[in-house]
Amino acid sequence: MPIRGERGATLRRGRTLVRQDRGQAAAPMIAKEKRKLTAWVVYSKAISFWAPGVLLAKLGGMPDPNMQQAWREKIALFSLIVLVCCIVVYVTIFLAMTFCPQDVAKKQSNVFQIGDQSTPNTIGILGYAYDTSSAHWTASMSFTPTPGQDLTPFFNVPIPSECNSDKLKNFRAANYDVCVNNNGNNGCPLGDVDKGIDANGLEKMDQRPIGYDWDKVGSGYFVINGEVLNLTPYLLAVDKKAAEGDMLDEAIFGAANAGLVDATLLFQRTSEMKQASKCLMARFKAGVLAKDTPGCFAVNLFNYVALIIIGGIVLTRFFMAVVFQYFLSWQLVRRPPREKIRPLSYNAAAPWTGKKPQTGGAAAKLGKGEEDELFTIMLVTCYSEGEESIRGTCDSLCLTDFSDSRKLLFIVADGIIKGSGNDRSTPDICVDMIEQDEAFLDPQPCSYLAVAAGSKQHNMAKVYCGHYCVGDHRTPTLIVVKCGTPEEQEAPKPGNRGKRDSQIILMNFFSRVIFNERMVPLHYDLFRKVHHLMGVTPDLFEIVLMVDADTKVYKDSLRLLVNCMNNDQMIMGLCGETKIANKRDSWVTAIQVFEYFISHHLSKAFESVFGGVTCLPGCFCMYRLKARKGNDWVPILTKPEICEEYSQNVVETLHEKNLLLLGEDRFLTTLMLRNFPARKMMFMPQAICKTLVPDEFKVLLSQRRRWINSTVHNLMELVLVRNLCGTFCLSMQFSIFLDLVGTVALPVAVVLTYILIVRACTTKYNSVAAYLPLAMLILVLFLPGVLIMITTRKWVYIAWMFVYLLALPVWNLILPVYAYWHFDDFSWGETRKVQGEGKDKGHGDAEGTFDASKVPLKRWEDYERKRLRSIRRKERQDQQFDDGSSYNMPTVDDSAKAGLLKNSVEDSMYYESHPGYSFMNDSTTNSVYDSSGTIGHYPQQHPQQSLQQHPQQYELQNYPTVNSNSVYGNDPDPYGQSYNDFSYPGGGQQQHGGYDDFGGHQDQQYQQQQQPPPSRQRPGGPREYN
């Protein structure tokens, strides 16, 4: 738990439920031990029994059994999605038709209540209402009819056809003439019913039935199946005596004598009695029960409960999003007060502690940062983007108002690739943009373990070291070029392993540095160059900002996100708002504007209140590498379990491939939430970036196929996390479940929406229940418009909302159906095109066999020992050469036991080229090798002091501020004043750094950027191994 006073502005978390498994670690999402025969495998084979393996191999082009199983699992998933869609359609449309048929529902909603004094001139004949305002009675009426009174006994009703069955010929009541003098009405004074209605001037009232309450069903009245029957004339005509042996009479008089109002069960015993009940209803019907039938009552109850739950969730999300935007987010982005600033943490027990680079590192020219500026890595992953996109991204990152001494630009070029329309390869574009450091002009490829299967698990990369110069900023920069092994240089994309591999390079590097674990050669190379550029060892870095190569961040975005990390130590991940830079390029970009807006300001804002944002977009997000906890730290993104699971290279099932190969950004978020359910994932609307979205429909189709499929599979994992905030309907778990159902039911959602619109236009609204569908439609479609007016006050987004609504068939029908049918497509499709490339097959296929001996794993001190020995050997050789003597050459142990690298690419020759660079030979310590092969550091003034006398393992180090005018003294806080301009209400306009015109005034700065020396060697190519 964080120390007192450090919890952020989000809602305080407490214990919601007591479960035995709440304190247990989450099970791995990717199981290491694969079970060949599971219930899911059996179901997938059963549902696709009609497609045998031979047929799939010959006609389907799937000879590999794994491809066949993936196709079968796709069919199984598709069948489940169809089942969910059918359930949604049945519950929405056909549930009411089943339990409350339309004729019953219409009758219940259109009844004329008996005794209703609001319409006095109304009577009932055969159960229907008639208007008597223009009546002229042909017979003398000794009374004035009461509203709704049944006048059927006053008419001569002919025997209906329902009573002419042979089954009823022995029943007296079926054919008895009730127009006798002793029927209570002196016969039938109004004549035949058909002629009497017209002769007496009665007008039928639109088939409105007469409705009875239970208390209005008096003596002589019965209820059968909800129909009210007036049998008083028959009872009086037969002198209230039942015919002997007449089953129907026995039922009628038994009910009358017992005072039984609902006689339905008496008429359901035999088929003759069921037929007799239809006959009685046709002859003596007086009306219907005004109460709902059990089926209609259940349907209405279900509709009300559904409206309350869904409407409550929609309204809750809306109000929570507004609360977050107005009251919570502004507290987090403010410059943190002094009491929340903690000193920088580092690993005091590490062998490199206290060492300074001896190469005259450029960090001395960078100055020092503010106390609240955490050391931050700015990761930019590149694939096939052009120079304009990459340069725009790097410029925006370097121009952020964050000290250059506290940020490191870390660019990863994913293979020797030439993007479509580019004149150079991506690595050449990246390297040409920096001013290379003279100490590392000719980097050599270093091996590392890649996220791939088979022989591709061994990859090599070169690390270019220098500075990115733009304006007054000179930002330390590392460029990692994945160039591939010598064996794959003739392949189409040497070194390409995917975006997840690019992220894992960074994550594994810092994880091994923090824990001082064994490193691959690439990690050691990165360590030396980070130390050289920044003047500090990599274990001081706490934050990583991940940005795509086609994204431009606003000037204040980095500082705002770091402020949030300082203000709340429980935050482990953040994202800002992503806006569209090319919104008017085509209709494809236009329909995405509102979708991007609402996904941030409604969905992510609501999730941020509870600290559970389910997806941090990879184009603009920030993670903690480690978090402060008292005087210690805990690993977050660098947690070994997270690195291990995120770098999973054995991906076999369709579920695993959709998780790892298509949506790595969402998978990483899911992984973090599962491992740290008590920590927070947040969205900060004040931190803004702009990105380019697909402007062609085929590219959008390919992108959303990956996003939708990865969303479904990640929600399936998140819905199983029981430690999330809340309980039952008011929990994040239930909200995730609704998101999952809503995602898979998207294809029928648009159909139901249009059906709801048609019904809303044709329904006669005469009750509260009739307004429920209309209220739901207005709530779902137009509540986001209210959110726009409250949060942004930009009316143009209202227009974008209507553009989005017009494109609902695209979003809810075309894209989901295409995505679901391509569950077994794990490629990136049209999203990133490479020049001369065919269809991308993804990175999940294994090729060849991995040879682990090609990638050595050694500790940092082993690499350093090897380098120092090489330097000393060369110095001795040079000295003896100068003396002209070659006798008594010293024996140097260059064996593997001494820390030499096996199968590396001339590492010793590379490190010998920089003899002045040493961690262990500085003015403060001497390096001593003990008998066990470890390294101890002994201060010169205390030569007998042992390594075991170090202070505590993890120390905190204070760094001074830039000048005496610190914002943490008595001087006013300039950020507090500028942030007050953002506050609502108050009329102040938002000032996000003026990035809307980013492309205009930066052109001059592009031309001023310094170019690297022309004599350096270009990245990639097989010539490196000659």
Secondary structure, DSSP 8 states (H G I E B T S, - for coil): ---TT---SS---------TTTTS----SS-SS--SS-HHHHHHHHHTTTS-HHHHHHTSS--SHHHHHHHHHHHHHHHHHHHHHHHHHIIIIIHHHHHS-HHHHHHHHS-EETT-TTS-SEEEETTEEEE-TT---SS--SS---TTEE-GGGSB----GGG--GGGTT-HHHH----SGGGTTSS-TT-BHHHHHHHTT-EEEEEEEEEE-GGG--TTEEEETTEEEE-HHHHHHTTT---TT-HHHHHHHHHHHHT-SB-TGGGSSSHHHHHHHHHHHHHHEEEEESS--HHHHHHHHHHHHHHHHHHHHHHHHHHHHHHIIIIIHHHHHS---GGG---EEEETTSTTTT---SS--GGGGT----TT---EEEEEEESS--HHHHHHHHHHHHTSSS-GGGEEEEEEE-SS--BTT-SS-HHHHHHHTSEE-GGGSS---EEEE-S-SBGGGEEEEEEEEEEEEETTEEEEEEEEEE---GGGTTSSSTT---HHHHHHHHHHHHHHHHHT--B-HHHHHHHHHHHHHHSS-GGG--EEEEEETTEEE-TTHHHHHHHHHHH-TTEEEEEEEEEETTTTS-HHHHTTHHHHHHIIIIIIHHHHHTTB-S---TTEEEEESEEEETTEEEESTT-HHHHHHHT-----SHHHHIIIII-HHHHHHHHHHHH-TTSEEEEEEEEEEEE----SHHHHHHHHHHHHHHHHHHHHHHTT-TTSSS-GGGSHHHHHHHHHHHHHTHHHHHHHHHHHHHHHHH----STGGGHHHHHHHHHHHHHHHHHHHHT--THHHHHHHHHHHTHHIIIIIHHHHHHHTTT--S-TTSS-BTT------S---BS---GGGS--B-HHHHHHHHHHHHHHHHHHHHHHHHT--SS------SGGGT--TT-SSHHHHHHT-TT--SS-SSSEEEEE-TTS-EEEEETT-TT--GGG---SEEEE----SSS--TTSSS--HHHHHHHTT-SSS-----S-SGGGHHHHTHHHHHHS----TTS--S-SGGGG-
